[in-house]
Amino acid sequence: MFKKIIHNCTLAVFLCLWLQGSFFLLPDKILAREGEEYAVKAAFVLNFAKVTLWPETVFADSPATIDVGLVGDDELLAMAFKSIDGKQVGDRVLRVRFITTAGDCRGCEILFVANVIDRTTLLRLLTAVKDRPVLIIGETPGFARIGGIINFISKNGRLHFEINPQEAERHGLKISSRILQLASIVESN
């Protein structure tokens, strides 16, 4: 048990250093193209999965997978997230799929909401996973203030993220404190 804790701490430190370098050292040109931006976001989603703890009861029905639901009909989104489909996260494997209705997202542990959806659909999705242990990640201004947990934002042409720790707690999730230190912290409206 102690060995596993040390391993997880080492992994968290390495991940934080990698994330910090990714956020602050990426050239502006990399983020200029939407396809590459989604590829970076997909990599971050993979890493967010590695530093998030879900209640063990979440994996009672499917202990081998972490389901990632994608909301947004975009070929670039699909191609970018295909790169993390099947990746290992601890003892589990990421399984990426598109979500077409709010009801479909109930089986997901992670929900990525692209900024192409309208506000009504967004609110329906947030209601569908309200108080459920789902890591909700988006890319819409104000997303983390209206029920999302992590939101990608652009500052001076560079990709950053904000986290709403209150929402994470409400959903029963624990996000590494080291990741919280790298994020802009926001509160719900």
C-alpha positions in Angstrom: 0.0 0.0 0.0 2.8 2.4 1.0 4.6 1.6 -2.3 1.5 2.4 -4.3 1.1 5.8 -2.5 4.8 6.7 -3.2 4.2 5.6 -6.9 1.1 7.8 -7.1 2.9 10.8 -5.5 5.8 10.4 -7.9 3.4 10.2 -10.8 1.5 13.3 -9.6 4.7 15.3 -9.3 5.9 14.3 -12.7 2.5 15.0 -14.2 2.4 18.4 -12.6 5.8 19.3 -14.0 4.8 18.1 -17.4 1.5 20.0 -17.3 3.2 23.2 -16.2 5.7 22.9 -19.0 2.9 22.2 -21.5 0.9 25.2 -20.4 3.6 27.8 -20.2 6.1 26.6 -22.9 3.8 25.8 -25.8 4.4 28.2 -28.6 1.4 30.3 -29.6 1.4 28.8 -33.1 0.7 25.3 -31.8 -2.6 26.5 -30.4 -3.5 28.4 -33.5 -4.9 25.4 -35.3 -8.1 23.9 -34.0 -7.1 20.3 -34.7 -3.9 20.7 -32.7 -5.7 22.5 -30.0 -8.1 19.5 -29.6 -5.1 17.1 -29.5 -3.6 19.1 -26.6 -7.0 19.1 -24.8 -7.3 15.4 -25.3 -3.9 14.9 -23.8 -4.9 17.0 -20.8 -8.1 15.0 -20.4 -6.0 11.9 -20.2 -3.8 13.5 -17.6 -6.8 14.9 -15.6 -8.1 11.3 -15.5 -4.8 10.2 -13.9 -5.0 12.8 -11.1 -8.7 12.5 -10.3 -10.1 10.1 -7.7 -13.6 8.8 -8.1 -15.5 7.0 -5.4 -14.8 3.2 -5.7 -18.5 2.5 -6.1 -18.4 4.3 -9.5 -16.5 1.3 -11.0 -18.6 -1.4 -9.5 -20.3 -2.1 -12.9 -17.3 -1.6 -15.2 -14.1 -1.9 -13.2 -11.8 -2.0 -16.2 -12.8 1.2 -18.0 -13.1 4.9 -17.5 -15.8 6.1 -20.0 -15.2 9.5 -21.7 -18.2 11.0 -23.3 -17.7 13.6 -26.0 -20.4 16.1 -26.7 -20.1 18.0 -30.0 -20.3 16.9 -33.6 -16.8 17.7 -34.9 -14.5 15.5 -36.9 -11.4 17.2 -35.4 -12.7 16.5 -31.9 -13.2 12.8 -32.8 -9.7 12.5 -34.4 -8.0 14.2 -31.4 -9.8 12.1 -28.8 -9.2 8.9 -30.7 -5.6 9.3 -29.7 -6.4 8.7 -26.0 -9.0 5.9 -26.6 -7.6 2.7 -25.1 -4.9 4.5 -23.0 -4.1 3.1 -19.6 -5.1 5.1 -16.5 -4.0 3.1 -13.4 -5.8 -0.2 -13.6 -8.3 1.1 -16.1 -8.5 1.9 -19.8 -10.1 5.0 -21.3 -13.0 4.3 -23.6 -14.0 7.3 -25.7 -17.4 7.6 -27.3 -19.7 10.4 -28.6 -22.8 11.4 -26.6 -25.9 12.3 -28.6 -28.5 12.8 -25.8 -28.3 13.9 -22.2 -29.4 10.5 -21.1 -26.4 8.9 -22.8 -23.9 10.6 -20.5 -25.1 8.8 -17.3 -22.6 6.0 -18.0 -19.6 8.3 -18.3 -17.0 9.1 -15.7 -15.6 12.0 -17.8 -17.7 14.3 -20.0 -16.0 16.6 -22.5 -18.4 19.3 -23.8 -17.2 21.1 -26.9 -18.1 24.8 -27.3 -20.2 24.1 -30.4 -23.3 23.1 -28.5 -26.1 25.6 -27.6 -26.7 26.7 -24.0 -30.0 24.8 -23.7 -28.2 21.5 -24.6 -25.4 22.4 -22.2 -27.8 22.9 -19.3 -29.6 19.7 -20.1 -26.3 17.8 -20.0 -25.3 19.4 -16.7 -28.6 18.5 -15.2 -28.3 14.9 -16.3 -25.0 14.5 -14.4 -25.8 16.8 -11.5 -24.5 15.4 -8.2 -23.1 12.3 -10.0 -19.4 11.4 -9.9 -18.6 12.7 -13.4 -15.6 14.9 -14.2 -17.2 17.5 -16.4 -14.7 19.3 -18.7 -15.6 22.1 -21.2 -14.3 24.9 -23.3 -17.0 27.5 -23.1 -16.6 30.9 -21.3 -18.1 30.6 -17.9 -18.4 26.8 -18.0 -16.8 26.1 -14.6 -19.1 28.7 -13.0 -22.4 27.1 -14.2 -21.8 23.5 -13.3 -18.6 22.4 -15.1 -15.6 21.3 -13.1 -12.7 22.0 -15.5 -12.8 24.6 -18.2 -10.1 25.2 -20.9 -9.5 28.9 -21.5 -7.2 30.9 -23.7 -5.0 33.6 -22.3 -2.7 35.5 -24.7 -3.0 32.8 -27.3 -2.0 30.0 -24.8 -4.1 27.2 -23.3 -4.8 27.3 -19.6 -7.5 25.8 -17.5 -9.7 26.8 -14.6 -11.2 24.5 -12.0 -14.2 24.8 -9.7 -13.2 22.7 -6.6 -16.7 23.2 -5.2 -18.3 21.4 -8.2 -15.7 18.6 -8.0 -16.5 18.1 -4.3 -20.3 18.2 -5.0 -19.7 15.4 -7.6 -17.7 13.3 -5.1 -14.4 13.8 -7.0 -11.0 14.6 -5.6 -8.6 16.4 -7.9 -4.9 16.5 -7.0 -3.9 19.6 -5.1 -0.9 20.0 -7.4 -3.2 20.4 -10.4 -5.3 22.8 -8.4 -2.2 24.9 -7.9 -1.7 25.2 -11.7 -5.3 26.2 -12.4 -7.3 29.4 -12.0 -9.7 28.6 -9.3 -13.4 29.7 -9.8 -16.6 29.3 -7.9 -20.1 28.6 -9.0 -22.5 31.5 -9.7 
